[in-house]
Amino acid sequence: MASNEQVEEQDFNALVVRCAGPDKKEQEEYLVRVVMKLLIQRYGRDSKLPDANVLRVLGIREEDTRVAMKVLDGIYAWVSKGLLGDPCCDLPGIRSEAIEYMRSELERRQAIQREAGI
């Protein structure tokens, strides 16, 4: 019998495949966008750099925007790869938020398709 963690991981991976397709690279890129969106939602949007608040929460100074963006891109990619590969690697506690977001995105897509008669 599968444990709850295994079932949850299968559900998570199935959602990722439904939202991003079967290609692992596309899944990672999709999850990077989801993680970025959710962290910006969680910490608020800054007027000059949308995810500057994420930097502040992580204790990273934003003087050099290019370096800050590379740091954030790396963090988003790291969190996304962790979510795909290891259910225990949920550092910012974002897995459940990502599941909720993906489910709502699928429901939104289905509603649009129903409206369009597809």
N, CA, C and O of each residue as an XYZ file, in Angstrom:
472
protein
N       0.838     -1.178      0.000
C       0.000      0.000      0.000
C       0.890      1.252      0.000
O       1.895      1.300      0.710
N       0.531      2.233     -0.772
C       1.317      3.460     -0.877
C       1.040      4.359      0.324
O      -0.088      4.459      0.806
N       2.103      5.010      0.792
C       1.934      5.941      1.903
C       1.280      7.226      1.403
O       1.221      7.478      0.199
N       0.791      8.030      2.340
C       0.170      9.307      1.979
C       1.144     10.199      1.222
O       0.756     10.885      0.277
N       2.435     10.191      1.643
C       3.440     11.009      0.956
C       3.607     10.568     -0.494
O       3.738     11.403     -1.389
N       3.603      9.253     -0.728
C       3.748      8.746     -2.095
C       2.549      9.138     -2.942
O       2.709      9.528     -4.098
N       1.358      9.040     -2.385
C       0.138      9.409     -3.106
C       0.157     10.894     -3.412
O      -0.165     11.312     -4.524
N       0.540     11.702     -2.408
C       0.600     13.149     -2.619
C       1.613     13.493     -3.709
O       1.357     14.364     -4.540
N       2.760     12.814     -3.710
C       3.780     13.069     -4.725
C       3.265     12.679     -6.108
O       3.510     13.396     -7.078
N       2.559     11.563     -6.215
C       1.996     11.157     -7.498
C       0.981     12.182     -7.972
O       0.956     12.532     -9.152
N       0.137     12.668     -7.055
C      -0.846     13.692     -7.405
C      -0.145     14.961     -7.877
O      -0.550     15.568     -8.868
N       0.899     15.358     -7.169
C       1.640     16.557     -7.539
C       2.246     16.407     -8.923
O       2.100     17.290     -9.768
N       2.926     15.291     -9.157
C       3.564     15.054    -10.452
C       2.531     14.972    -11.571
O       2.771     15.464    -12.674
N       1.381     14.353    -11.294
C       0.321     14.268    -12.304
C      -0.202     15.663    -12.647
O      -0.466     15.957    -13.813
N      -0.350     16.520    -11.642
C      -0.784     17.899    -11.892
C       0.230     18.644    -12.753
O      -0.137     19.367    -13.679
N       1.498     18.461    -12.439
C       2.552     19.137    -13.216
C       2.504     18.680    -14.671
O       2.617     19.497    -15.584
N       2.338     17.390    -14.885
C       2.267     16.863    -16.254
C       1.050     17.431    -16.978
O       1.138     17.809    -18.146
N      -0.091     17.492    -16.280
C      -1.305     18.035    -16.920
C      -1.154     19.511    -17.254
O      -1.678     19.971    -18.268
N      -0.448     20.254    -16.421
C      -0.298     21.697    -16.646
C       0.835     22.036    -17.613
O       0.714     22.972    -18.404
N       1.928     21.285    -17.556
C       3.124     21.658    -18.321
C       3.498     20.680    -19.430
O       4.328     20.997    -20.281
N       2.895     19.499    -19.426
C       3.243     18.503    -20.436
C       4.269     17.513    -19.906
O       4.739     17.644    -18.776
N       4.616     16.521    -20.722
C       5.481     15.439    -20.257
C       6.982     15.761    -20.240
O       7.758     15.048    -19.603
N       7.394     16.824    -20.933
C       8.814     17.159    -21.013
C       9.325     17.718    -19.685
O       8.781     18.696    -19.172
N      10.373     17.095    -19.126
C      10.904     17.476    -17.816
C      11.376     18.930    -17.788
O      11.148     19.634    -16.804
N      12.025     19.381    -18.846
C      12.518     20.761    -18.913
C      11.343     21.757    -18.877
O      11.399     22.767    -18.174
N      10.295     21.461    -19.633
C       9.111     22.327    -19.635
C       8.425     22.309    -18.266
O       7.890     23.327    -17.826
N       8.439     21.169    -17.603
C       7.864     21.086    -16.262
C       8.626     21.989    -15.302
O       8.023     22.720    -14.516
N       9.968     21.934    -15.368
C      10.788     22.776    -14.509
C      10.521     24.251    -14.787
O      10.366     25.042    -13.857
N      10.468     24.623    -16.067
C      10.218     26.020    -16.432
C       8.836     26.474    -15.955
O       8.675     27.598    -15.480
N       7.859     25.607    -16.083
C       6.511     25.923    -15.616
C       6.513     26.143    -14.099
O       5.948     27.118    -13.604
N       7.155     25.226    -13.373
C       7.187     25.347    -11.918
C       7.968     26.578    -11.458
O       7.636     27.168    -10.430
N       8.998     26.971    -12.202
C       9.721     28.199    -11.870
C       8.754     29.378    -11.903
O       8.758     30.212    -10.998
N       7.929     29.447    -12.941
C       6.952     30.537    -13.041
C       5.925     30.475    -11.909
O       5.539     31.505    -11.355
N       5.486     29.258    -11.569
C       4.506     29.091    -10.486
C       5.125     29.520     -9.150
O       4.508     30.264     -8.388
N       6.338     29.049     -8.872
C       7.005     29.389     -7.616
C       7.211     30.896     -7.520
O       6.957     31.493     -6.474
N       7.671     31.514     -8.609
C       7.873     32.959     -8.610
C       6.559     33.679     -8.322
O       6.515     34.584     -7.489
N       5.513     33.288     -8.994
C       4.200     33.923     -8.815
C       3.717     33.777     -7.376
O       3.238     34.741     -6.778
N       3.840     32.582     -6.822
C       3.348     32.335     -5.473
C       4.164     33.071     -4.412
O       3.603     33.575     -3.439
N       5.488     33.138     -4.593
C       6.305     33.863     -3.622
C       6.059     35.362     -3.698
O       6.056     36.043     -2.673
N       5.852     35.881     -4.905
C       5.519     37.305     -5.035
C       4.164     37.569     -4.387
O       3.987     38.582     -3.710
N       3.214     36.670     -4.589
C       1.896     36.805     -3.948
C       2.037     36.786     -2.427
O       1.406     37.574     -1.722
N       2.869     35.879     -1.939
C       3.028     35.706     -0.497
C       3.651     36.940      0.153
O       3.194     37.385      1.206
N       4.695     37.492     -0.473
C       5.448     38.573      0.152
C       5.114     39.957     -0.391
O       5.624     40.957      0.114
N       4.280     40.025     -1.393
C       3.886     41.313     -1.952
C       4.784     41.731     -3.104
O       5.923     41.282     -3.233
N       4.242     42.595     -3.926
C       4.921     43.049     -5.138
C       5.547     44.411     -4.862
O       4.908     45.289     -4.283
N       6.783     44.579     -5.274
C       7.477     45.850     -5.107
C       7.314     46.661     -6.388
O       7.211     46.088     -7.473
N       7.291     47.968     -6.277
C       7.024     48.807     -7.450
C       8.152     48.797     -8.478
O       7.878     48.847     -9.677
N       9.417     48.735     -8.043
C      10.502     48.794     -9.029
C      11.009     47.417     -9.448
O      11.426     47.235    -10.592
N      10.979     46.459     -8.549
C      11.409     45.094     -8.845
C      10.343     44.181     -8.235
O      10.281     44.047     -7.013
N       9.512     43.556     -9.056
C       8.341     42.837     -8.532
C       8.631     41.889     -7.379
O       7.820     41.768     -6.461
N       9.786     41.209     -7.411
C      10.047     40.253     -6.338
C      11.114     40.739     -5.362
O      11.792     39.925     -4.735
N      11.271     42.050     -5.227
C      12.229     42.608     -4.275
C      11.888     42.204     -2.844
O      12.790     42.033     -2.023
N      10.611     42.050     -2.534
C      10.224     41.632     -1.181
C      10.701     40.210     -0.886
O      11.030     39.887      0.256
N      10.738     39.369     -1.909
C      11.264     38.008     -1.728
C      12.739     38.112     -1.364
O      13.214     37.397     -0.481
N      13.467     39.001     -2.040
C      14.876     39.217     -1.709
C      15.029     39.633     -0.249
O      15.880     39.107      0.468
N      14.202     40.575      0.182
C      14.299     41.068      1.560
C      14.044     39.953      2.564
O      14.755     39.834      3.561
N      13.029     39.137      2.302
C      12.714     38.035      3.213
C      13.889     37.065      3.300
O      14.169     36.516      4.366
N      14.572     36.857      2.181
C      15.716     35.950      2.155
C      16.991     36.607      2.679
O      18.021     35.946      2.813
N      16.927     37.904      2.976
C      18.084     38.611      3.508
C      19.107     38.995      2.457
O      20.288     39.144      2.772
N      18.678     39.157      1.213
C      19.581     39.500      0.116
C      19.360     40.955     -0.255
O      18.227     41.384     -0.472
N      20.447     41.715     -0.327
C      20.328     43.129     -0.694
C      20.139     43.241     -2.195
O      20.647     42.412     -2.950
N      19.418     44.251     -2.629
C      19.052     44.371     -4.041
C      19.760     45.509     -4.776
O      19.256     45.976     -5.797
N      20.923     45.972     -4.280
C      21.601     47.092     -4.917
C      21.892     46.834     -6.395
O      21.638     47.690     -7.243
N      22.413     45.676     -6.690
C      22.711     45.331     -8.071
C      21.575     44.451     -8.598
O      21.520     43.255     -8.312
N      20.687     45.047     -9.357
C      19.478     44.356     -9.811
C      19.800     43.102    -10.610
O      19.138     42.078    -10.438
N      20.804     43.161    -11.479
C      21.141     41.976    -12.293
C      21.557     40.804    -11.416
O      21.121     39.673    -11.631
N      22.395     41.075    -10.437
C      22.835     40.005     -9.539
C      21.647     39.494     -8.730
O      21.483     38.288     -8.544
N      20.820     40.424     -8.251
C      19.643     40.033     -7.470
C      18.725     39.141     -8.291
O      18.209     38.144     -7.785
N      18.520     39.492     -9.546
C      17.645     38.686    -10.398
C      18.223     37.293    -10.636
O      17.486     36.308    -10.663
N      19.547     37.213    -10.807
C      20.175     35.899    -10.983
C      20.009     35.053     -9.724
O      19.758     33.850     -9.800
N      20.151     35.697     -8.565
C      19.968     34.974     -7.304
C      18.536     34.452     -7.220
O      18.315     33.284     -6.901
N      17.576     35.311     -7.503
C      16.174     34.886     -7.450
C      15.878     33.797     -8.465
O      15.211     32.815     -8.139
N      16.362     33.955     -9.693
C      16.152     32.918    -10.703
C      16.698     31.582    -10.216
O      16.064     30.541    -10.392
N      17.877     31.616     -9.602
C      18.480     30.395     -9.068
C      17.645     29.789     -7.950
O      17.484     28.571     -7.874
N      17.118     30.643     -7.087
C      16.285     30.148     -5.978
C      15.000     29.538     -6.508
O      14.592     28.463     -6.070
N      14.356     30.225     -7.455
C      13.116     29.688     -8.025
C      13.376     28.334     -8.699
O      12.590     27.399     -8.545
N      14.477     28.237     -9.442
C      14.807     26.977    -10.120
C      15.102     25.878     -9.099
O      14.677     24.736     -9.271
N      15.817     26.220     -8.057
C      16.164     25.243     -7.024
C      14.910     24.715     -6.333
O      14.765     23.507     -6.142
N      14.015     25.611     -5.963
C      12.759     25.198     -5.315
C      11.940     24.333     -6.274
O      11.385     23.311     -5.870
N      11.864     24.740     -7.543
C      11.080     23.991     -8.534
C      11.628     22.592     -8.747
O      10.864     21.627     -8.776
N      12.942     22.468     -8.897
C      13.548     21.150     -9.079
C      13.329     20.286     -7.849
O      13.103     19.081     -7.961
N      13.395     20.895     -6.687
C      13.138     20.158     -5.456
C      11.711     19.652     -5.390
O      11.464     18.519     -4.976
N      10.776     20.492     -5.799
C       9.365     20.077     -5.796
C       9.139     18.914     -6.740
O       8.348     18.016     -6.451
N       9.835     18.925     -7.874
C       9.681     17.834     -8.845
C      10.348     16.551     -8.380
O       9.831     15.460     -8.621
N      11.478     16.669     -7.723
C      12.266     15.485     -7.440
C      12.162     14.922     -6.043
O      12.405     13.732     -5.841
N      11.805     15.745     -5.069
C      11.827     15.282     -3.692
C      10.706     15.946     -2.902
O      10.756     17.153     -2.662
N       9.693     15.178     -2.494
C       8.563     15.767     -1.773
C       8.967     16.412     -0.448
O       8.247     17.268      0.067
N      10.103     16.013      0.103
C      10.566     16.594      1.366
C      11.261     17.939      1.143
O      11.473     18.691      2.094
N      11.612     18.240     -0.094
C      12.324     19.474     -0.423
C      11.302     20.581     -0.705
O      11.095     20.985     -1.850
N      10.685     21.046      0.347
C       9.639     22.067      0.229
C      10.028     23.225      1.139
O       9.279     23.616      2.034
N      11.219     23.764      0.886
C      11.806     24.753      1.781
C      10.863     25.878      2.173
O      10.650     26.093      3.366
N      10.291     26.605      1.222
C       9.416     27.687      1.661
C       7.986     27.242      1.961
O       7.107     28.088      2.128
N       7.733     25.934      2.034
C       6.388     25.444      2.332
C       5.390     25.793      1.239
O       4.246     26.148      1.522
N       5.825     25.690     -0.004
C       5.005     26.178     -1.111
C       4.299     25.067     -1.886
O       3.490     25.347     -2.771
N       4.599     23.817     -1.560
C       4.020     22.689     -2.306
C       2.488     22.736     -2.316
O       1.877     22.607     -3.377
N       1.869     22.918     -1.165
C       0.399     22.917     -1.120
C      -0.166     24.105     -1.883
O      -1.213     23.987     -2.521
N       0.518     25.261     -1.827
C       0.073     26.418     -2.598
C       0.187     26.146     -4.100
O      -0.676     26.548     -4.880
N       1.261     25.460     -4.495
C       1.450     25.129     -5.908
C       0.361     24.165     -6.377
O      -0.164     24.310     -7.481
N       0.025     23.194     -5.550
C      -1.040     22.244     -5.904
C      -2.358     22.987     -6.082
O      -3.075     22.769     -7.058
N      -2.668     23.855     -5.146
C      -3.916     24.633     -5.226
C      -3.922     25.506     -6.491
O      -4.934     25.592     -7.186
N      -2.788     26.148     -6.779
C      -2.694     27.002     -7.964
C      -2.890     26.187     -9.243
O      -3.647     26.591    -10.126
N      -2.211     25.039     -9.345
C      -2.322     24.217    -10.550
C      -3.746     23.698    -10.739
O      -4.255     23.666    -11.860
N      -4.383     23.294     -9.647
C      -5.775     22.828     -9.746
C      -6.691     23.943    -10.232
O      -7.543     23.722    -11.092
N      -6.516     25.140     -9.680
C      -7.365     26.258    -10.106
C      -7.082     26.634    -11.554
O      -7.993     27.018    -12.286
N      -5.830     26.526    -11.968
C      -5.462     26.814    -13.362
C      -6.117     25.802    -14.307
O      -6.623     26.177    -15.365
N      -6.108     24.534    -13.929
C      -6.765     23.507    -14.751
C      -8.268     23.745    -14.827
O      -8.867     23.611    -15.895
N      -8.880     24.096    -13.700
C     -10.317     24.383    -13.697
C     -10.629     25.580    -14.594
O     -11.625     25.577    -15.318
N      -9.771     26.608    -14.542
C      -9.960     27.789    -15.381
C      -9.859     27.419    -16.857
O     -10.665     27.872    -17.669
N      -8.878     26.604    -17.202
C      -8.716     26.155    -18.596
C      -9.933     25.361    -19.054
O     -10.421     25.554    -20.168
N     -10.423     24.472    -18.199
C     -11.579     23.652    -18.544
C     -12.813     24.510    -18.738
O     -13.613     24.250    -19.636
N     -12.976     25.530    -17.909
C     -14.126     26.440    -18.052
C     -14.051     27.187    -19.379
O     -15.067     27.358    -20.052
N     -12.869     27.627    -19.752
C     -12.681     28.329    -21.023
C     -13.000     27.389    -22.187
O     -13.658     27.785    -23.149
N     -12.532     26.146    -22.096
C     -12.808     25.179    -23.156
C     -14.298     24.871    -23.265
O     -14.828     24.743    -24.369
N     -14.970     24.753    -22.128
C     -16.415     24.506    -22.151
C     -17.141     25.674    -22.807
O     -18.045     25.481    -23.621
N     -16.734     26.886    -22.443
C     -17.348     28.074    -23.033
C     -17.139     28.145    -24.541
O     -18.022     28.549    -25.298
N     -15.938     27.739    -24.951
C     -15.615     27.776    -26.369
C     -16.169     26.563    -27.123
O     -16.094     26.499    -28.350
N     -16.721     25.609    -26.382
C     -17.299     24.431    -27.015
C     -16.248     23.460    -27.517
O     -16.484     22.727    -28.478
N     -15.098     23.450    -26.878
C     -14.005     22.552    -27.312
C     -14.098     21.251    -26.550
O     -13.280     20.355    -26.756
